[in-house]
Amino acid sequence: MQIQPYLFFDGRCEEALDFYKKALGAQVEMMMRFKDGPPADKPGEGCAGPMPDGNKIMHSSFKVGDATIMASDGMASGKPEFKGISLALTVKNDAEAQQKFTALSEGGVVQQPLIKTFFSSSFGMVADKFGVGWMITVAE
């Protein structure tokens, strides 16, 4: 059994994939655009209603370290919202924590600057420029 996060970027998925490649060294394993999927029964409609622009991403998966994250543009209907969830990123040392935290903070909102805590030599929280919450921790 496995649980994997699936993020919907409401039209900004390709931008997000490029950002995570740069910020985290993400490796895109698979990407399918809406135009590459099977034809709809009715023109302009997919299985869940009106289809987004055919160049938008229907499905993708990318790896960050050993974790696989899936992502899509969804119905590309507006600004993405990620509420009530954060992705926990555990790194090897303080230098890597600082590098990943700084990269994820670019255009985002720092919620908790990196600090030493009782459970980690570096811990911080940031919502990246897409609104995805990240908690960075050094493995102790």
C-alpha positions in Angstrom: 0.0 0.0 0.0 1.2 3.5 -0.8 0.0 7.1 -0.4 1.3 9.7 -2.8 0.5 13.5 -2.8 -1.3 14.7 -6.0 -1.1 18.4 -6.4 -3.5 20.4 -8.6 -2.0 23.7 -9.9 -5.1 25.1 -11.6 -3.2 25.9 -14.8 0.4 26.5 -13.5 1.6 22.9 -13.4 4.4 23.3 -16.0 5.6 26.4 -14.2 5.6 24.4 -10.9 7.5 21.5 -12.4 10.2 23.9 -13.7 10.4 25.5 -10.3 10.8 22.2 -8.5 13.5 21.1 -10.9 15.4 24.2 -10.0 14.6 24.5 -6.3 14.7 20.8 -5.4 16.4 19.0 -8.2 13.1 17.3 -9.1 13.1 14.8 -11.9 10.0 14.7 -14.1 9.3 11.0 -14.8 6.1 11.4 -16.8 4.0 14.2 -18.3 0.8 14.0 -20.4 -1.0 17.0 -21.8 -4.7 17.1 -22.3 -4.3 17.1 -26.1 -2.4 13.7 -25.8 -5.3 12.0 -24.1 -8.2 10.1 -25.8 -10.8 12.1 -27.7 -13.8 13.2 -25.7 -17.3 12.0 -26.5 -18.5 15.5 -27.0 -16.3 18.3 -28.5 -14.7 20.4 -25.8 -15.6 18.0 -23.0 -13.6 15.5 -21.0 -14.8 12.9 -18.5 -15.2 15.6 -15.8 -16.7 18.4 -17.9 -15.2 21.1 -20.1 -11.6 20.5 -21.1 -8.8 23.0 -20.4 -6.5 24.2 -23.1 -5.0 21.1 -24.7 -1.4 22.2 -23.9 -2.2 22.1 -20.1 -0.9 19.1 -18.2 -3.4 16.4 -17.5 -1.1 14.3 -15.4 2.6 14.3 -14.4 4.8 12.6 -11.8 8.1 13.8 -10.5 10.6 12.6 -8.0 12.2 14.5 -5.2 14.7 12.2 -3.6 12.9 8.9 -3.1 9.4 10.4 -3.0 7.1 10.5 -6.0 4.7 13.5 -6.3 2.0 13.6 -8.9 0.7 16.9 -10.4 -1.8 18.3 -12.8 -3.3 21.5 -14.1 -6.7 20.1 -13.1 -9.4 22.1 -14.8 -7.1 25.1 -15.0 -9.8 27.3 -13.6 -7.7 29.9 -11.6 -5.3 30.3 -8.7 -4.3 27.1 -7.0 -5.1 26.7 -3.3 -3.4 24.3 -0.9 -5.0 24.5 2.5 -4.5 22.2 5.5 -1.6 20.3 4.1 2.2 20.7 3.9 4.9 18.5 2.4 7.7 17.5 4.8 11.1 17.6 3.3 13.9 16.0 5.4 17.4 16.8 4.4 20.9 15.6 5.5 22.4 18.7 7.0 22.0 22.4 7.9 23.6 23.7 4.6 21.2 21.6 2.5 18.3 22.8 4.7 19.3 26.5 4.1 19.7 25.9 0.3 16.3 24.2 -0.1 14.5 26.6 2.2 15.9 29.6 0.3 15.0 28.1 -3.1 11.4 27.3 -2.0 11.0 30.7 -0.4 11.7 32.5 -3.8 8.4 34.3 -4.5 6.7 32.5 -1.6 5.9 33.3 2.0 8.2 32.3 4.9 5.9 31.1 7.8 8.7 30.0 10.1 12.3 31.0 9.4 14.9 28.2 9.8 15.7 27.8 13.5 17.3 25.2 15.8 14.7 23.3 17.7 14.7 20.5 20.3 13.9 18.0 17.4 16.2 19.3 14.6 19.3 21.5 14.1 17.3 23.3 11.4 13.5 23.5 10.9 11.5 26.0 8.9 8.2 26.4 7.1 7.4 28.1 3.9 4.5 28.4 1.4 6.1 28.4 -2.0 5.0 30.8 -4.8 2.2 28.3 -5.7 0.9 28.2 -2.1 2.3 24.6 -1.4 3.3 24.4 2.2 6.8 22.9 3.0 8.3 21.9 6.3 12.1 21.6 6.0 13.8 19.5 8.7 17.3 18.1 9.1 17.4 14.4 10.0 18.8 13.9 13.4 
